[in-house]
Amino acid sequence: MSDMPIWLQVVQALATTVIAGTIGVIAWRQWRTAHTKMLFDLFEKRIAAYNGLIDAMRPAFRDGTIRSFNDFVQLRHAVDGAHFLFGDDVRKILKELISIGATMNTAAGVMKDNTSPGYGEWVDKNHTALVRLIEIMDELPAIMEDYLSFSEKKVPTFVDRLRERNKIRLSYADDKQR
C-alpha cells in the first residue's frame, strides 16, 4: 500500500473525477458548437442556392419567356448549384426547371418571327411552361421549408434548468393548492 493518508487518497480520487467530468463537459460543448456551426454553414449554402434559383427565374417572369441563352445558362447554373444541397423531392423540381427553361428559351427563338412555322404551337408551349413556372414558384418555399429551417436553439444550461424547475415549483404554492 501507500504511505499516503486515506483522506488524501479520497481527495485525489475526487479531484481526478472532477477533472474528468470537467473535460467531458468541455468536449460535449465543443461538439455542440461544431455541430451548430456545421448546420449553420449548410443553412447558408441552401439559402444562397434558393435565392440563386429565384434570381434565375426572374427574367422569365419579367419577359414572359427566357429570351437570351445567358438567362437559360444562369438558370442551369443555379440548378446545378442547388442539386447536391437538397433531397430527391427538390431535385425533381430542379430537373423540371431545366426542362421548362429549355422549352421557354426555344419558344423565345421561334416567337421572334410570327411568320415562322409552328409559331402558334410554340406560343402555347411557352404559355404552358410559364404557368408551370409560376406554380413551381408558389410550391418551392413549401417544398424547401424543411431544408431551409434552422431549428437550432440555445441549449439550456444547468442554471437555466434550475430556474425553470423553480418557476414550476413556485407555481404550485401552498395558497394555490387550497
Backbone as CSV, one residue per row, in Angstrom:
resi,resn,N_x,N_y,N_z,CA_x,CA_y,CA_z,C_x,C_y,C_z
1,MET,0.820,-1.188,0.000,0.000,0.000,0.000,0.859,1.245,0.000
2,SER,0.188,2.326,0.082,0.848,3.626,0.047,0.936,4.199,1.443
3,ASP,1.926,5.066,1.636,2.088,5.742,2.925,1.184,6.968,3.020
4,MET,0.424,7.227,1.973,-0.446,8.393,1.925,-1.665,8.172,2.826
5,PRO,-2.023,9.218,3.616,-3.203,9.066,4.469,-4.459,8.834,3.618
6,ILE,-5.445,8.192,4.197,-6.675,7.834,3.491,-7.422,9.060,2.996
7,TRP,-7.457,10.110,3.794,-8.178,11.315,3.373,-7.541,11.929,2.134
8,LEU,-6.224,11.853,2.002,-5.535,12.380,0.833,-5.830,11.533,-0.404
9,GLN,-5.955,10.231,-0.209,-6.322,9.359,-1.311,-7.741,9.668,-1.809
10,VAL,-8.655,9.936,-0.878,-10.041,10.285,-1.240,-10.058,11.602,-2.002
11,VAL,-9.320,12.589,-1.523,-9.258,13.891,-2.199,-8.675,13.734,-3.603
12,GLN,-7.631,12.904,-3.707,-7.005,12.668,-5.005,-8.012,12.008,-5.969
13,ALA,-8.748,11.023,-5.514,-9.742,10.349,-6.351,-10.867,11.319,-6.736
14,LEU,-11.282,12.143,-5.786,-12.331,13.128,-6.060,-11.851,14.165,-7.078
15,ALA,-10.618,14.621,-6.921,-10.059,15.594,-7.867,-9.982,14.999,-9.268
16,THR,-9.564,13.748,-9.361,-9.492,13.082,-10.662,-10.877,12.986,-11.300
17,THR,-11.882,12.656,-10.508,-13.255,12.557,-11.011,-13.768,13.918,-11.482
18,VAL,-13.500,14.952,-10.714,-13.934,16.306,-11.088,-13.258,16.758,-12.379
19,ILE,-11.971,16.498,-12.489,-11.236,16.883,-13.708,-11.789,16.124,-14.917
20,ALA,-12.033,14.824,-14.759,-12.581,14.022,-15.854,-13.970,14.534,-16.257
21,GLY,-14.783,14.855,-15.264,-16.115,15.395,-15.554,-16.037,16.728,-16.279
22,THR,-15.131,17.592,-15.842,-14.954,18.898,-16.490,-14.513,18.734,-17.938
23,ILE,-13.584,17.816,-18.164,-13.123,17.554,-19.537,-14.278,17.028,-20.383
24,GLY,-15.106,16.174,-19.815,-16.270,15.655,-20.535,-17.242,16.759,-20.924
25,VAL,-17.514,17.676,-20.008,-18.413,18.799,-20.293,-17.829,19.691,-21.381
26,ILE,-16.536,19.980,-21.294,-15.878,20.814,-22.309,-15.945,20.141,-23.679
27,ALA,-15.683,18.844,-23.730,-15.734,18.109,-25.005,-17.138,18.129,-25.582
28,TRP,-18.154,17.923,-24.745,-19.540,17.940,-25.222,-19.915,19.321,-25.755
29,ARG,-19.511,20.380,-25.061,-19.835,21.740,-25.525,-19.107,22.076,-26.815
30,GLN,-17.874,21.603,-26.973,-17.162,21.820,-28.235,-17.852,21.074,-29.370
31,TRP,-18.330,19.871,-29.104,-19.059,19.122,-30.123,-20.337,19.861,-30.510
32,ARG,-21.074,20.374,-29.524,-22.321,21.122,-29.804,-22.021,22.351,-30.652
33,THR,-20.955,23.059,-30.339,-20.584,24.250,-31.098,-20.233,23.872,-32.537
34,ALA,-19.451,22.839,-32.711,-19.070,22.399,-34.059,-20.291,21.919,-34.835
35,HIS,-21.183,21.211,-34.180,-22.402,20.727,-34.836,-23.295,21.883,-35.270
36,THR,-23.467,22.849,-34.408,-24.285,24.014,-34.740,-23.659,24.807,-35.882
37,LYS,-22.352,24.957,-35.884,-21.672,25.663,-36.965,-21.855,24.930,-38.288
38,MET,-21.760,23.614,-38.262,-21.957,22.837,-39.477,-23.377,23.017,-40.014
39,LEU,-24.363,22.983,-39.122,-25.751,23.192,-39.548,-25.954,24.600,-40.106
40,PHE,-25.334,25.580,-39.476,-25.465,26.954,-39.950,-24.804,27.133,-41.315
41,ASP,-23.637,26.524,-41.521,-22.967,26.602,-42.820,-23.825,25.963,-43.910
42,LEU,-24.430,24.826,-43.605,-25.315,24.168,-44.566,-26.533,25.040,-44.854
43,PHE,-27.084,25.648,-43.812,-28.221,26.555,-43.999,-27.837,27.714,-44.919
44,GLU,-26.667,28.301,-44.701,-26.232,29.421,-45.541,-26.092,29.004,-47.006
45,LYS,-25.549,27.820,-47.251,-25.414,27.328,-48.623,-26.780,27.092,-49.249
46,ARG,-27.693,26.532,-48.485,-29.033,26.257,-49.024,-29.809,27.540,-49.304
47,ILE,-29.726,28.513,-48.421,-30.469,29.758,-48.655,-29.868,30.505,-49.835
48,ALA,-28.556,30.430,-50.014,-27.921,31.049,-51.182,-28.374,30.359,-52.464
49,ALA,-28.479,29.027,-52.434,-28.951,28.280,-53.604,-30.408,28.634,-53.912
50,TYR,-31.230,28.737,-52.878,-32.645,29.107,-53.068,-32.748,30.505,-53.680
51,ASN,-32.004,31.451,-53.137,-32.032,32.817,-53.679,-31.501,32.854,-55.109
52,GLY,-30.499,32.021,-55.416,-29.991,31.936,-56.782,-31.043,31.417,-57.748
53,LEU,-31.828,30.442,-57.308,-32.914,29.929,-58.152,-33.965,31.006,-58.411
54,ILE,-34.331,31.728,-57.376,-35.331,32.789,-57.526,-34.807,33.855,-58.484
55,ASP,-33.554,34.256,-58.328,-32.961,35.259,-59.223,-32.909,34.759,-60.664
56,ALA,-32.625,33.478,-60.841,-32.530,32.916,-62.191,-33.896,32.826,-62.875
57,MET,-34.967,32.753,-62.093,-36.312,32.684,-62.677,-36.877,34.065,-63.003
58,ARG,-36.293,35.112,-62.475,-36.834,36.460,-62.676,-36.957,36.881,-64.144
59,PRO,-35.957,36.608,-65.011,-36.110,37.013,-66.413,-37.347,36.408,-67.084
60,ALA,-37.705,35.183,-66.705,-38.894,34.550,-67.289,-40.157,35.293,-66.864
61,PHE,-40.197,35.747,-65.633,-41.374,36.493,-65.173,-41.388,37.910,-65.748
62,ARG,-40.221,38.482,-65.920,-40.121,39.832,-66.477,-40.544,39.855,-67.944
63,ASP,-40.035,38.907,-68.731,-40.255,38.915,-70.179,-41.350,37.960,-70.633
64,GLY,-41.825,37.089,-69.756,-42.822,36.104,-70.163,-42.199,34.892,-70.837
65,THR,-40.905,34.889,-70.961,-40.159,33.778,-71.543,-38.693,33.948,-71.160
66,ILE,-37.870,33.010,-71.582,-36.429,33.149,-71.362,-35.835,33.512,-72.712
67,ARG,-35.643,34.811,-72.917,-35.237,35.314,-74.238,-33.802,35.004,-74.604
68,SER,-32.887,35.172,-73.665,-31.478,35.008,-74.031,-30.943,33.677,-73.509
69,PHE,-29.979,33.177,-74.228,-29.331,31.934,-73.821,-28.594,32.135,-72.496
70,ASN,-28.108,33.344,-72.251,-27.421,33.636,-70.983,-28.360,33.482,-69.794
71,ASP,-29.632,33.859,-69.970,-30.606,33.677,-68.891,-30.839,32.190,-68.620
72,PHE,-30.862,31.401,-69.695,-31.015,29.950,-69.523,-29.788,29.365,-68.828
73,VAL,-28.611,29.822,-69.208,-27.376,29.348,-68.570,-27.367,29.718,-67.092
74,GLN,-27.856,30.913,-66.759,-27.935,31.320,-65.352,-28.879,30.395,-64.585
75,LEU,-30.008,30.036,-65.200,-30.933,29.098,-64.563,-30.263,27.738,-64.369
76,ARG,-29.580,27.285,-65.395,-28.893,25.987,-65.317,-27.819,26.003,-64.226
77,HIS,-27.090,27.095,-64.146,-26.047,27.234,-63.126,-26.654,27.220,-61.719
78,ALA,-27.791,27.902,-61.548,-28.460,27.933,-60.242,-28.959,26.542,-59.854
79,VAL,-29.498,25.812,-60.820,-29.978,24.452,-60.554,-28.809,23.534,-60.206
80,ASP,-27.716,23.643,-60.955,-26.537,22.819,-60.667,-25.980,23.112,-59.278
81,GLY,-26.017,24.382,-58.876,-25.523,24.764,-57.556,-26.384,24.246,-56.426
82,ALA,-27.659,24.006,-56.702,-28.584,23.549,-55.668,-28.746,22.030,-55.649
83,HIS,-28.290,21.366,-56.668,-28.578,19.944,-56.849,-28.170,19.083,-55.656
84,PHE,-26.975,19.249,-55.132,-26.483,18.366,-54.078,-26.826,18.836,-52.664
85,LEU,-27.494,19.971,-52.555,-27.818,20.506,-51.232,-29.191,20.074,-50.733
86,PHE,-29.975,19.462,-51.613,-31.351,19.118,-51.266,-31.620,17.651,-51.579
87,GLY,-32.778,17.180,-51.145,-33.153,15.789,-51.356,-33.818,15.556,-52.705
88,ASP,-34.295,14.328,-52.888,-34.896,13.923,-54.155,-36.150,14.721,-54.498
89,ASP,-36.925,15.110,-53.488,-38.136,15.885,-53.757,-37.811,17.216,-54.432
90,VAL,-36.763,17.870,-53.991,-36.364,19.146,-54.586,-35.663,18.907,-55.926
91,ARG,-34.859,17.850,-56.004,-34.156,17.548,-57.266,-35.143,17.322,-58.411
92,LYS,-36.270,16.726,-58.101,-37.311,16.503,-59.124,-37.794,17.851,-59.677
93,ILE,-38.016,18.811,-58.806,-38.446,20.148,-59.227,-37.329,20.837,-60.009
94,LEU,-36.095,20.683,-59.565,-34.965,21.316,-60.249,-34.821,20.776,-61.677
95,LYS,-35.010,19.478,-61.826,-34.946,18.868,-63.163,-36.054,19.432,-64.051
96,GLU,-37.223,19.610,-63.478,-38.340,20.190,-64.230,-38.048,21.640,-64.614
97,LEU,-37.358,22.372,-63.727,-36.996,23.758,-64.038,-36.105,23.841,-65.279
98,ILE,-35.173,22.923,-65.412,-34.294,22.904,-66.584,-35.115,22.644,-67.842
99,SER,-36.035,21.709,-67.767,-36.891,21.401,-68.914,-37.755,22.608,-69.296
100,ILE,-38.305,23.260,-68.318,-39.123,24.458,-68.569,-38.266,25.554,-69.184
101,GLY,-37.076,25.749,-68.628,-36.171,26.772,-69.158,-35.799,26.511,-70.600
102,ALA,-35.514,25.244,-70.941,-35.161,24.900,-72.324,-36.339,25.139,-73.251
103,THR,-37.533,24.762,-72.819,-38.736,24.993,-73.638,-38.956,26.480,-73.869
104,MET,-38.837,27.270,-72.815,-39.078,28.714,-72.942,-38.011,29.381,-73.807
105,ASN,-36.770,28.929,-73.689,-35.697,29.516,-74.498,-35.887,29.185,-75.976
106,THR,-36.278,27.954,-76.273,-36.557,27.567,-77.658,-37.761,28.333,-78.190
107,ALA,-38.804,28.431,-77.370,-40.005,29.165,-77.787,-39.678,30.621,-78.071
108,ALA,-38.819,31.216,-77.273,-38.447,32.621,-77.497,-37.776,32.791,-78.848
109,GLY,-36.940,31.828,-79.232,-36.283,31.902,-80.536,-37.278,31.800,-81.677
110,VAL,-38.255,30.919,-81.549,-39.260,30.746,-82.601,-40.204,31.946,-82.643
111,MET,-40.538,32.494,-81.480,-41.533,33.575,-81.416,-40.979,34.928,-81.859
112,LYS,-39.693,35.013,-82.164,-39.146,36.280,-82.662,-39.777,36.665,-83.987
113,ASP,-40.150,35.660,-84.761,-40.762,35.894,-86.072,-42.127,35.220,-86.069
114,ASN,-43.194,36.043,-86.090,-44.533,35.465,-86.002,-44.985,34.784,-87.293
115,THR,-44.151,34.786,-88.317,-44.490,34.069,-89.553,-43.793,32.719,-89.625
116,SER,-42.992,32.387,-88.641,-42.264,31.115,-88.674,-43.238,29.952,-88.484
117,PRO,-42.917,28.792,-89.090,-43.807,27.638,-88.941,-43.831,27.168,-87.480
118,GLY,-45.017,26.817,-87.025,-45.163,26.345,-85.654,-45.213,27.462,-84.629
119,TYR,-45.380,28.692,-85.090,-45.390,29.845,-84.176,-46.459,29.683,-83.090
120,GLY,-47.674,29.382,-83.494,-48.778,29.246,-82.537,-48.551,28.119,-81.545
121,GLU,-47.978,27.007,-82.030,-47.682,25.870,-81.161,-46.661,26.261,-80.094
122,TRP,-45.628,27.014,-80.489,-44.590,27.426,-79.538,-45.097,28.489,-78.570
123,VAL,-46.027,29.304,-79.016,-46.648,30.267,-78.086,-47.391,29.509,-76.999
124,ASP,-48.121,28.449,-77.414,-48.840,27.630,-76.435,-47.878,26.911,-75.482
125,LYS,-46.784,26.368,-76.037,-45.790,25.689,-75.197,-45.163,26.664,-74.210
126,ASN,-44.874,27.874,-74.661,-44.288,28.886,-73.776,-45.276,29.251,-72.670
127,HIS,-46.541,29.405,-73.048,-47.567,29.754,-72.060,-47.698,28.648,-71.011
128,THR,-47.746,27.392,-71.463,-47.844,26.255,-70.535,-46.630,26.211,-69.609
129,ALA,-45.444,26.438,-70.172,-44.223,26.435,-69.368,-44.240,27.571,-68.350
130,LEU,-44.709,28.752,-68.755,-44.769,29.891,-67.842,-45.753,29.640,-66.711
131,VAL,-46.892,29.042,-67.044,-47.873,28.713,-65.994,-47.273,27.732,-64.998
132,ARG,-46.575,26.717,-65.504,-45.940,25.738,-64.602,-44.838,26.393,-63.786
133,LEU,-44.103,27.333,-64.383,-43.062,28.046,-63.652,-43.664,28.850,-62.502
134,ILE,-44.803,29.448,-62.727,-45.496,30.194,-61.664,-45.926,29.233,-60.554
135,GLU,-46.423,28.062,-60.935,-46.814,27.060,-59.932,-45.600,26.617,-59.108
136,ILE,-44.477,26.391,-59.786,-43.254,25.986,-59.075,-42.806,27.089,-58.128
137,MET,-42.918,28.317,-58.586,-42.532,29.457,-57.738,-43.378,29.487,-56.467
138,ASP,-44.648,29.096,-56.583,-45.510,29.047,-55.402,-45.217,27.827,-54.528
139,GLU,-44.841,26.701,-55.148,-44.586,25.457,-54.418,-43.212,25.431,-53.753
140,LEU,-42.257,26.101,-54.352,-40.862,25.989,-53.931,-40.626,26.292,-52.444
141,PRO,-41.174,27.370,-51.899,-40.927,27.621,-50.465,-41.432,26.488,-49.566
142,ALA,-42.594,25.935,-49.888,-43.134,24.851,-49.059,-42.296,23.584,-49.188
143,ILE,-41.820,23.290,-50.410,-41.016,22.093,-50.630,-39.660,22.220,-49.930
144,MET,-39.092,23.414,-49.945,-37.765,23.618,-49.368,-37.795,24.009,-47.892
145,GLU,-38.974,24.135,-47.331,-39.094,24.610,-45.946,-38.317,23.747,-44.962
146,ASP,-38.416,22.430,-45.110,-37.703,21.546,-44.183,-36.197,21.710,-44.295
147,TYR,-35.719,22.026,-45.498,-34.281,22.195,-45.706,-33.796,23.572,-45.257
148,LEU,-34.684,24.553,-45.295,-34.278,25.929,-45.001,-34.585,26.366,-43.575
149,SER,-35.165,25.476,-42.785,-35.428,25.870,-41.403,-34.174,25.605,-40.580
150,PHE,-33.777,26.597,-39.847,-32.607,26.466,-38.970,-33.148,26.375,-37.559
151,SER,-33.306,25.157,-37.076,-34.040,24.937,-35.835,-33.161,24.861,-34.594
152,GLU,-31.910,25.226,-34.717,-31.042,25.165,-33.549,-31.449,26.248,-32.548
153,LYS,-31.636,25.828,-31.336,-31.984,26.752,-30.265,-30.872,26.717,-29.231
154,LYS,-30.890,27.713,-28.373,-29.901,27.744,-27.292,-30.149,26.551,-26.376
155,VAL,-29.113,25.810,-26.129,-29.213,24.667,-25.227,-29.215,25.207,-23.802
156,PRO,-30.247,24.855,-23.024,-30.308,25.393,-21.666,-29.169,24.859,-20.799
157,THR,-28.629,25.748,-19.995,-27.568,25.357,-19.074,-28.199,24.747,-17.817
158,PHE,-27.361,24.254,-16.934,-27.835,23.676,-15.682,-28.588,24.728,-14.859
159,VAL,-28.063,25.950,-14.831,-28.707,27.037,-14.083,-30.064,27.379,-14.707
160,ASP,-30.141,27.404,-16.053,-31.422,27.665,-16.725,-32.464,26.608,-16.345
161,ARG,-32.027,25.362,-16.295,-32.949,24.280,-15.928,-33.416,24.424,-14.483
162,LEU,-32.498,24.800,-13.598,-32.895,25.008,-12.197,-33.900,26.151,-12.077
163,ARG,-33.672,27.226,-12.805,-34.614,28.359,-12.764,-35.996,27.943,-13.263
164,GLU,-36.021,27.175,-14.334,-37.296,26.707,-14.892,-38.022,25.799,-13.908
165,ARG,-37.287,24.881,-13.292,-37.896,23.989,-12.305,-38.405,24.785,-11.097
166,ASN,-37.670,25.836,-10.714,-38.095,26.665,-9.591,-39.375,27.422,-9.939
167,LYS,-39.496,27.901,-11.172,-40.741,28.571,-11.599,-41.916,27.606,-11.504
168,ILE,-41.701,26.379,-11.929,-42.768,25.376,-11.854,-43.126,25.102,-10.403
169,ARG,-42.103,24.975,-9.563,-42.343,24.725,-8.142,-43.112,25.868,-7.513
170,LEU,-42.721,27.104,-7.840,-43.409,28.269,-7.260,-44.840,28.409,-7.769
171,SER,-45.121,27.865,-8.936,-46.486,27.962,-9.460,-47.453,27.088,-8.663
172,TYR,-46.927,26.153,-7.875,-47.767,25.301,-7.039,-47.631,25.697,-5.573
173,ALA,-47.658,26.983,-5.279,-47.519,27.473,-3.907,-48.673,26.943,-3.052
174,ASP,-48.466,26.925,-1.745,-49.459,26.366,-0.826,-50.804,27.045,-0.939
175,ASP,-50.818,28.373,-1.101,-52.120,29.057,-1.159,-52.874,28.715,-2.441
176,LYS,-52.211,28.315,-3.506,-52.916,27.912,-4.723,-53.484,26.497,-4.608
177,GLN,-52.907,25.686,-3.748,-53.351,24.309,-3.628,-54.597,24.159,-2.773
178,ARG,-54.960,25.155,-2.026,-56.137,25.062,-1.152,-57.399,25.244,-1.897
